[in-house]
């Protein structure tokens, strides 16, 4: 037997509808969203169900064929891209896209891994519920991928990240065995929590095939506004005010810097500034309630009015309808796309204690500018939960010079994050991009424990090899 024999066996198992081998059709599966990584694969395997996937993995284990699980391929750190050698089989979960059950009494839904996030949101809404995970890639991101990366998004502040939304999982393990734990129990204290081990593992310990997820009451009213502020310190003070007055209704508190906003207006058709005068930072705030009678707008206006009187903000606008609310949200949601269109850059997905965010920016911005005087620093992110996308556009330099500049800036940023007891990856994961930094900034004990887990689950290193660590 050989790898080629195994691949032919997989082709026969899947049939023509389960295999993509046309080079043009394969290309979207082989390139990362930011075009930072590109790989090769014999073909794209698209199983129709969990049993078929189990058979594929058993063949791959027998013939020592490495496997790269893939959802919507919207990740930002190269975690779903195969190696350039072409020896890894990409397994797409896109055909496994059924919503298996929705329980209105328990407020839970069981879905397959290939269900697109926006589809789940829409189906939950039709049933009178909310599935709260929301992010700019929700039109193509798949549930399996959001689980494997422990996705965060804009509503973490109120509902938690993906790990908090998962009640049960079904997965195919590296030996092909099916782990079926699709329970909907809020309490199940029967030993190790295998669900939590698989969430955020980036497909290195197994392939998530289905999940039972929490639903919440549908929001029957929302109030969305944007405030212009002079500093990050003012943003944190405003956040404190909103949290103190209406914490249970605060769904989002997002910040976008003036440089990032300018790039959005430059590159995204129809985008425009929310106020007449430029401000150093803008904060997007949203309150939501399942009750139509809750006076959310009065609450919102009261906090903003008091903050204005105290000099915490420069200006504020409240959306009068859903169209205006979406226009405000589009300024934040298109920030990543605008940076991508601007050109080569450096992208940091860091998290910090809330009390340290302002100090981090005050100290780190000058250090970065000293290393690269022509760089454009354009941060934005989920400031309410401490997650800042500390991104920047690089000046035109030779490849060698740019490489050195990137290295120096990474050292600056991650060193400061570590000093403040933050994390080098808040929600994007490690993938390929952050392997070297993980090795430097994760504790040796934590790394050794992670390696033991990998060895226990996948002793032959066939499941998404080369991701997180080598």
N, C-alpha and C positions, 0 to 999 in steps of 0.2 A: 504494500500500500504506500501511497505518497500523497503529498499535498495536492498535486494535480488530480489524482484519483478522488480525493475528498471533495474538491471543488466541483468536479463533474457530478458527483453524487448529490451535492447540494443543488446544482442546476436541475437535475432530474426531479428532485424532491419538490422544488418550488414551481417548476413549469415556467413557461414563457412569461406569464403575468407576474411572476415573483422575482424576475431577474431584469436588471438594467445593465446592458453591456455596450450600448452605443456611446462612443466617446463624448459626443455633444450632450447627450442626456445625462451622462455620468458627472459632467463637470461641476454642476452646482453642489454635488455631494463631496467634492474633493477640495474645495477652496473655502477658507474661513470667511466670515462676514467682512472683516476689515482687509481681506486679501493678504494677510500676514503669513499664512501658511497654506501650502498646497501639497497634496499627496497623490498617491496612485493606489489602485486596487484592482484585482482581477475582474470584479463586477460588483454591482450593488445587489445584495440579497435582501428581499422584501418579504419576510414571512407573513402569512395571513392570520396566524393565531399563535398562542403560547406553546401548544404542543409542537407545531412545526418549528418554532424557534428552538425549542428544546432539542429536537432532532439535529438541527443545524449545529448547535453548540457541542453536542456529543460527537458529531463527525469532526468538528474543528479540534476538539481535544484529542481525539484518536490520532489525527494526522498532524497535530502540532501547528494548526493554522491560527495565527493571532486574529482577534476580532475587535473591530471598532464599532461600538453601538452608536447610533445616531438618531436624533429626533429631527427637529426643524433646522438644525445646523445654524442656529442663531447665536451660538456662544462666542465669547470675545477673547478667549485665551487658548484657542487651538485644541480644546479637549475632545472634539468630535471629528478631527481630521486625521486620516491615515498617514503613515510615514511615506516619504518619497521613494522608498525601496519597492513599493508595490506588492509586498508580501502579506499585507494585512487586509482582511475581508471586511468591508463596510456592511453593517447590518442595519438597515433602515426600518424603523417601527411604523412607518407612515400608513401601512395597510391595516394595522391593528388600531382602528379608530372608532370603536363602538362605545357608546354610553350604555353600560350594561344594566344599570338600575339607578333610580333616584327615589330615595325614601323621604317623603315629606314630613313624616312623624319624627324620625330621627334627625332630619336635616343633614343628610349625607348623600353622596353620589358616588357610584363606582364606575370608573371609566378606564378604558384601555390607554396604553402609553402614547399611541399615535394621535389621540384627540388633540386638535389645535386648541390652544388656550382660549382664544376668542369664541370658538364654538361652544366650549364648556360654559363660558360666561353667558352666552346667549341662551343656552338651554336652561341654565339655572334661573335666568331672568324670566323665561316663559313659565316656569313653575312657581314663580313668586319668591325666588331666593337670589342671593348674591354669592358668587364665587369671587373672593376679593383680590386674588393675585392679579395685578395689572402692571404691564410694562410696555415699552414702545414696540417690542417685537411680538406682541400677543397675537397678531394676525398670522404668524407662521411658526412661532414657538410651540412645541408639543409638550404635553403633560409629562411624559417620561423624562424629557430633557430638563424640565423645570424641577423635577424631583431629584434627578441625578446631580444637578448643580445647586440644589437648595436655593432656588431663585428667591429674590427679595421683592423688588418692585416698589411702587409708590405707596402702597397701603400697609407696609410693614408696621408702621407706627401704631396702627389700630388692631390689625389682625395677625401680625407676626409673619415670618417668612414661611417658605413651603414646608419646612419641617413641622411647624405648628399646625399646618392644615392637613397633614397626613394622619389618618387613623389606621389604615391597613395597607399592606402591599402584597402584590404577587410579583415574583421575579424568577428568572432563570439563572441559576448559579453557574459558575465556571465549569462544573462537571456535567452540566446539562440537566441536573435535577431541578424540579419546580418547587419553589418555596411559595406556598399559598397561605397568606395570612391577611385575607381581605375582611377582617373584622371591622365593625363600626363602633367598638367599645371605647368610650373615653377613659375607662380604667381597665387595665389588664396587666397586673403585676406578677407575671409568670416567668421570671428570669430575664435574660438579656433582651434588650429591645432591638431586635434585628431590623425593624423598620428604620430606626434612627441610624443604624450603621450604614444602611444602603443609601439613605438620603444624603446627598452631598458627596457621594463616593465617586462621582464622575464616571460611572460605568466600569470602574476597576475591580469591583467585587461581585458584579453580577449585572444583569440587564433587567430593569424594571419593566414589567409588561402590563400591569394594571394597578390601580390604587383606589382606595376608599377615602374620600376627602370630605372635609367639613364644609357645610353651607351655612350662610347667615341670612337673616331677614333682608329682603330687598330694600334698598334705600328709596323711600318715596319722596324725599326732598334732599337737595344738596345746595350748599351755598359755596361758590368758588370766587376767590378774589386774589389779587396780586398787589403786593405792597412794595414800594420803592424805599430802600433803606441805605444808610450811609456806611454801614460796617457790618461785619459778621457778629460783633458783639451786640449790636442792635437787633440783629436777627435772632440771636439766642435769647435776648430779653423779651422779644415779641413772642417767641415760642413758649417761654415760661408763662407769659400772660394768658395765651390761648390754652395751655395745658391746665392752668389753675382754674380758668373759668368754664371750660367746656371740654375737658379731656375725653369724656366718653363719646363725644361727637366728632373729635378731631381725626379725620381720615388721612390727611396728607399735609406735610409741611416741607416744601421743596425750595431749594435756593438755586439761583442761577446768577452768575457773575456778569457784569457788563460785557467783558470780552466774549464770553460764550453767547450772550444774547445777540451781540452784533453779528456773530457768525451765523446764527439762525436767521436773522433778518437778511443777511447777505445771500445765503444759499437756499433758503426754503421759500418757494413762491407763496405770496400772500401773507407772510409773517411781518408783523410790524410791532413797534415798541408800545408797551402798555401805557406809557405816560409821555408827556410832552418833553420833559427834561431827562437827560441821562442820569442814572444813579449808579453808584458802584456795585450794588447788588439788588436783586429782586427776589421776593419770597412769594411762592404760590401756596395758598392755604385753601383747604377744603374741609367743610363741615358736612356731615351727613346724618340723616335719621330715618328710621323706618316709620316714624310717626309723622303724618302730614301736619299735625297741629303744633309740633314743637317750634318755638319762635327762634329758629336758627339765625335768620338774618338779623334780628334784633341783637342776639348774642354776639354775632360777628361784628356788627357795627359798633356795639358798645366797647368791645376790646380794641378795635381799630381807633375809635374816637379818643379813647383814653391814652392810647399809645401815641397818637398824633399830638395831643396836648402835652405829653411828657417828652416830646422830641425824639421818640424812638424810631419814627418813620417819617419819610419825606412826602410821600403821596400814597394813595391807595385807590384801587378800582374794584368794584364788585360786579360780577357778571349778572346781567339782567335776564338772561335766558340761556338755554343749553348751547346755542350756537356760540355765544360769547364765551361761555365756560370752556368750550372745546378750543376756541382760539387761544385762550390763555394757556390751556394744557399743552397745546401744540408747540408753544415756545419752549417748554421744558422737555417735552418728549422728543423733539427733533434736535436736541443739542448734540447727541452723539453723531447723528447723520451729518449735521453741519460741520463738525470737526473732521469727519471722514472726507468730506468734499473739499475742505480747505487744503488738505495735503498731509504729508508725513507728520506724525506726532508721537507723543508719549502719553500713555493712558494708565492712570493709577486708580484702583478701586479700593480705597482704604476706609477703615472705620476707626473712630476715636471716641474716647469718653466725651460726652457733650461739653463738659467744662474745659476741655483742651482744644476744641476746634479753632476758636479764634486765635489762641496763642500759636497753634501750629502754623496757620496761614501767615501770621505776622512774622514768624521767624523763618519759615521755609521759603516764602516767596523771594526775599532778598538773596538767600543762598543759591537758589536756582538761577536767578538773574545774574548773579556774579559768575556762575559757571557758564551761562549762555546768555549774554546781554541782549540778543535779538529775539529771544524766545517769547512766545505769547502764552501767558498762563491764563487758562479759561476754566476755572472750576465750576462745578454744579453738582447737585445731588440731593440725597434724602437727609437733609441736615437734622430733621427731627429725630432720626434714629442713629445719628452719628456717622452716616455713610456719605463720604465725599468722593465724587469722581474728579480727582485732581488731575485734570488733563491739560495738555499744552501742545501748541503747534511749533514745530522746529524750524529754524532758519535754513535756508539753502546752504548746504555744506557738501563737501566730498563725502563719499561713503565711509571712508576711514575716520574722518573728523566727526561725522554724525554718530558713528558707533561709539567713539570715546565720549562724546557729549552725553549720549543716552546713559552710558555706564555711570558717569559721574553723577548725573541727576538722580538715577535710581538709588545710588548709595546715599545721597543727601536725603531723599524723601523717606526711604525705608528706615534709615537710621533715626530720623526724627520721630517717625511713627512708633518705632520700637521703644524709644525713650519714654514715650507717653503711654505705653501699655496698650497700643492700638493693634490693628491687624492689617497685614499687607493685602488681604483679599476679603472684602466684605460680603460680596454676593456673586462675583463672576467665577470664582473657583481658582484652581491652580493650572490645570491643563498642561500645556507645553510652556507657555510664556513665563510662568512664575516658579518653575521648578528650582532654578538656581537660587532664587531669593528664599524660597521655603527652606532650603537646606541651611541657609545662613541665619534665618530669623526665627525658625521654629525651634523649640527646645530639643536637645538631643534625645531626651527621654520620650517626648511626644512623637518624634520621628521614628524612633525605634519601635514604639508600640504600634504605630501605623504600619510599619513594615511587617511586623508579626501578624497583624490582621490580614494584610495582603497575602502573605505566605500561607496562612491558614485557609483562606478562601480560594486562592488561585496559585497553587505551588508551582505551576509551570509558566506563570506570567503570560497567559494568553488573552486575558481580558483587558482590552484597551491599554496595551503595554506602552510605556514611555510617557504616560500621563501621571501627574502629581509628583512621582519620582521614578527614577530608573531602577 
